């Protein structure tokens, strides 16, 4: 199964997940939310999304 994660493969066979990237189907929505939040910051408005 193919996933959106970066994995380090070590010579002894161990694997370590470095990070999990955003699923392609979510990228457009997340980028739009990011741009809205950045615009709110630049305009001096309090963002409606307080995840930062």
Secondary structure, DSSP 8 states (H G I E B T S, - for coil): ---SEEEEE-TTS-EEEEEE---HHHHHHHHHHHHHHHHHHHHT---S----
